[in-house]
Amino acid sequence: MTNEEKEELRKKALFLTNTAYLLADMAHTCVFYADDKLNHLGKCFEKGEKMRFKKAAKLTKEAFKAVKEITEPLYNITDVDNACIDSDYLLEVIQLVINRTDETEESKTAMLEYIKKLPQIEHIEV
């Protein structure tokens, strides 16, 4: 394997690890905010339902921590939180895509085609 091929694989690994980090952070954020919104509505949860939310929050936080532990050595930095793309921004983008795309294949394809027309920043095949 050439050095160029190794560098390309390293970039792809970093991209995928960064994606996993962001998804774990977004999952935790979504569970936390969903629980918070439902509590503000005054919903009286059954004990079992409240425990499921707490379990989901715990598991997403553990997933985030596990991915962060993988990401830190790959980036060779200690402050991964500030080095990775802002997960709040990415969550907003995903929510906008979901909000503006219906369930039809045509709608989904149109959204993907629109996004693909934007200029590519990283030269990584996705």
LOZA-488766 format. One record per residue: x negated, y negated, z negated of N, C-alpha, C in turn; chain; residue in three letters; residue number from 1. Coordinates in steps of 0.02 Angstrom, whole numbers. Layout:
# LOZA-488766
nx_ny_nz_cax_cay_caz_cx_cy_cz_c_r_k
X_Y_Z_X_Y_Z_X_Y_Z_A_ala_NUM
...
This chain:
# LOZA-488766
nx_ny_nz_cax_cay_caz_cx_cy_cz_c_r_k
-43_59_0_0_0_0_-45_-62_0_A_met_1
-29_-108_43_-69_-169_49_-53_-217_-9_A_thr_2
-97_-265_-19_-85_-316_-70_-22_-356_-54_A_asn_3
-10_-368_10_50_-405_30_113_-366_13_A_glu_4
113_-302_24_170_-259_8_181_-257_-68_A_glu_5
126_-253_-106_130_-253_-178_160_-318_-204_A_lys_6
139_-374_-174_165_-439_-195_239_-445_-179_A_glu_7
260_-419_-121_331_-419_-103_372_-378_-152_A_glu_8
347_-320_-171_382_-278_-221_385_-312_-289_A_leu_9
330_-346_-308_329_-382_-372_382_-437_-372_A_arg_10
387_-474_-317_437_-528_-312_507_-499_-317_A_lys_11
520_-443_-283_586_-412_-286_602_-388_-357_A_lys_12
552_-360_-391_562_-337_-460_578_-396_-505_A_ala_13
542_-451_-498_556_-511_-537_625_-538_-523_A_leu_14
644_-538_-460_711_-562_-441_765_-519_-473_A_phe_15
757_-454_-470_807_-408_-499_808_-413_-575_A_leu_16
750_-420_-605_746_-426_-678_778_-492_-700_A_thr_17
765_-545_-663_796_-609_-678_871_-604_-672_A_asn_18
895_-569_-620_967_-560_-610_997_-522_-669_A_thr_19
964_-469_-690_989_-430_-747_992_-473_-810_A_ala_20
941_-513_-821_939_-558_-878_998_-606_-877_A_tyr_21
1010_-636_-819_1064_-684_-813_1132_-651_-822_A_leu_22
1141_-592_-793_1205_-557_-799_1219_-538_-872_A_leu_23
1168_-516_-907_1177_-498_-978_1196_-560_-1018_A_ala_24
1163_-615_-1005_1178_-677_-1040_1249_-701_-1023_A_asp_25
1268_-696_-960_1336_-717_-940_1389_-671_-970_A_met_26
1376_-606_-973_1425_-561_-1003_1436_-578_-1076_A_ala_27
1382_-592_-1111_1388_-610_-1182_1427_-676_-1189_A_his_28
1411_-724_-1148_1446_-789_-1150_1520_-780_-1136_A_thr_29
1537_-741_-1086_1608_-731_-1068_1647_-698_-1125_A_cys_30
1619_-647_-1155_1653_-613_-1211_1662_-661_-1269_A_val_31
1609_-698_-1285_1612_-745_-1340_1666_-798_-1328_A_phe_32
1667_-828_-1269_1716_-881_-1254_1787_-853_-1248_A_tyr_33
1795_-794_-1221_1862_-764_-1218_1890_-755_-1288_A_ala_34
1849_-729_-1332_1870_-718_-1402_1888_-786_-1434_A_asp_35
1845_-835_-1423_1856_-902_-1451_1921_-932_-1425_A_asp_36
1934_-927_-1359_1995_-956_-1330_2058_-922_-1358_A_lys_37
2055_-856_-1364_2113_-820_-1391_2124_-838_-1464_A_leu_38
2071_-847_-1502_2079_-869_-1572_2110_-938_-1576_A_asn_39
2092_-983_-1530_2121_-1050_-1530_2195_-1050_-1511_A_his_40
2216_-999_-1476_2287_-993_-1459_2328_-968_-1518_A_leu_41
2293_-949_-1571_2326_-924_-1630_2349_-852_-1623_A_gly_42
2318_-817_-1577_2336_-747_-1568_2315_-708_-1630_A_lys_43
2360_-672_-1657_2345_-629_-1714_2331_-560_-1687_A_cys_44
2268_-544_-1684_2249_-480_-1657_2260_-425_-1708_A_phe_45
2275_-367_-1681_2274_-309_-1723_2202_-296_-1741_A_glu_46
2191_-263_-1796_2124_-249_-1819_2082_-215_-1765_A_lys_47
2112_-167_-1730_2076_-130_-1678_2054_-174_-1620_A_gly_48
2098_-220_-1600_2081_-265_-1544_2025_-313_-1563_A_glu_49
2028_-339_-1623_1976_-384_-1647_1909_-347_-1650_A_lys_50
1911_-285_-1672_1849_-245_-1676_1820_-232_-1606_A_met_51
1864_-223_-1556_1839_-212_-1487_1804_-275_-1461_A_arg_52
1830_-334_-1476_1796_-396_-1456_1728_-401_-1490_A_phe_53
1727_-387_-1555_1663_-391_-1591_1613_-341_-1563_A_lys_54
1638_-281_-1547_1593_-230_-1518_1567_-252_-1450_A_lys_55
1610_-280_-1409_1589_-304_-1343_1537_-359_-1350_A_ala_56
1549_-406_-1396_1500_-460_-1408_1433_-432_-1430_A_ala_57
1435_-383_-1475_1374_-352_-1500_1337_-316_-1444_A_lys_58
1373_-278_-1403_1341_-240_-1349_1312_-286_-1296_A_leu_59
1347_-340_-1279_1320_-385_-1229_1259_-422_-1255_A_thr_60
1259_-437_-1320_1200_-469_-1350_1141_-421_-1351_A_lys_61
1154_-358_-1365_1100_-308_-1364_1073_-298_-1294_A_glu_62
1117_-298_-1244_1095_-292_-1174_1052_-351_-1155_A_ala_63
1072_-411_-1174_1034_-471_-1161_965_-466_-1193_A_phe_64
962_-445_-1255_898_-438_-1290_853_-386_-1256_A_lys_65
882_-330_-1235_843_-277_-1202_814_-301_-1136_A_ala_66
854_-336_-1097_829_-361_-1033_776_-416_-1044_A_val_67
787_-457_-1094_738_-510_-1110_670_-479_-1128_A_lys_68
672_-423_-1165_609_-390_-1184_573_-361_-1123_A_glu_69
611_-342_-1072_581_-319_-1010_554_-378_-969_A_ile_70
591_-432_-969_575_-490_-928_512_-526_-952_A_thr_71
505_-534_-1017_448_-572_-1044_381_-548_-1018_A_glu_72
365_-482_-1021_300_-461_-996_293_-467_-920_A_pro_73
348_-459_-883_344_-466_-811_326_-537_-791_A_leu_74
354_-585_-826_339_-654_-811_275_-678_-847_A_tyr_75
253_-638_-895_194_-654_-934_202_-721_-970_A_asn_76
261_-732_-997_276_-793_-1035_316_-774_-1096_A_ile_77
318_-818_-1144_355_-804_-1205_423_-839_-1206_A_thr_78
433_-890_-1164_496_-927_-1164_536_-912_-1102_A_asp_79
561_-850_-1098_599_-828_-1040_663_-869_-1033_A_val_80
693_-889_-1089_756_-926_-1087_751_-987_-1042_A_asp_81
695_-1023_-1044_688_-1083_-1003_657_-1069_-935_A_asn_82
628_-1010_-926_596_-994_-863_644_-968_-811_A_ala_83
696_-934_-833_744_-905_-787_795_-958_-766_A_cys_84
825_-946_-709_878_-990_-685_931_-996_-739_A_ile_85
958_-1054_-747_1008_-1068_-798_1069_-1023_-789_A_asp_86
1082_-980_-837_1139_-934_-831_1206_-970_-835_A_ser_87
1209_-1027_-868_1271_-1065_-869_1289_-1090_-799_A_asp_88
1239_-1111_-762_1249_-1133_-693_1274_-1075_-651_A_tyr_89
1240_-1018_-657_1259_-959_-617_1329_-935_-635_A_leu_90
1346_-937_-699_1414_-918_-720_1466_-964_-689_A_leu_91
1451_-1029_-687_1498_-1076_-655_1506_-1061_-581_A_glu_92
1451_-1045_-547_1454_-1028_-476_1497_-966_-466_A_val_93
1487_-914_-507_1526_-853_-500_1600_-866_-514_A_ile_94
1614_-906_-565_1684_-921_-580_1717_-960_-523_A_gln_95
1679_-1006_-491_1706_-1043_-435_1720_-996_-375_A_leu_96
1674_-950_-362_1684_-902_-308_1746_-860_-321_A_val_97
1752_-835_-382_1810_-794_-400_1874_-835_-393_A_ile_98
1872_-897_-417_1931_-941_-415_1953_-958_-344_A_asn_99
1906_-959_-298_1921_-980_-230_1924_-923_-179_A_arg_100
1921_-862_-203_1924_-804_-160_1982_-760_-182_A_thr_101
2026_-743_-135_2080_-698_-154_2058_-625_-145_A_asp_102
2104_-580_-151_2088_-508_-150_2078_-479_-81_A_glu_103
2090_-518_-29_2084_-490_38_2011_-485_60_A_thr_104
1998_-436_103_1930_-428_130_1910_-489_172_A_glu_105
1958_-518_206_1944_-577_248_1919_-635_205_A_glu_106
1951_-645_149_1931_-699_104_1862_-686_75_A_ser_107
1850_-625_55_1784_-607_27_1729_-614_80_A_lys_108
1743_-591_140_1694_-595_194_1680_-668_211_A_thr_109
1732_-708_214_1724_-780_229_1680_-814_177_A_ala_110
1690_-797_113_1649_-827_61_1576_-806_68_A_met_111
1565_-742_79_1496_-718_88_1462_-750_148_A_leu_112
1498_-756_202_1470_-787_262_1454_-861_250_A_glu_113
1497_-895_213_1484_-965_196_1420_-971_154_A_tyr_114
1413_-929_105_1354_-931_61_1291_-914_101_A_ile_115
1295_-865_145_1237_-844_184_1212_-899_231_A_lys_116
1255_-947_247_1235_-1002_291_1192_-1053_254_A_lys_117
1194_-1052_188_1153_-1099_150_1080_-1080_158_A_leu_118
1035_-1129_154_963_-1113_163_937_-1067_108_A_pro_119
895_-1020_128_866_-972_81_806_-1005_47_A_gln_120
804_-1001_-20_750_-1031_-59_693_-981_-67_A_ile_121
709_-925_-96_660_-872_-105_660_-828_-43_A_glu_122
603_-807_-23_598_-764_36_600_-691_14_A_his_123
657_-674_-17_669_-607_-41_733_-583_-8_A_ile_124
729_-524_22_789_-496_55_838_-472_2_A_glu_125
899_-499_3_951_-476_-44_1009_-447_-5_A_val_126
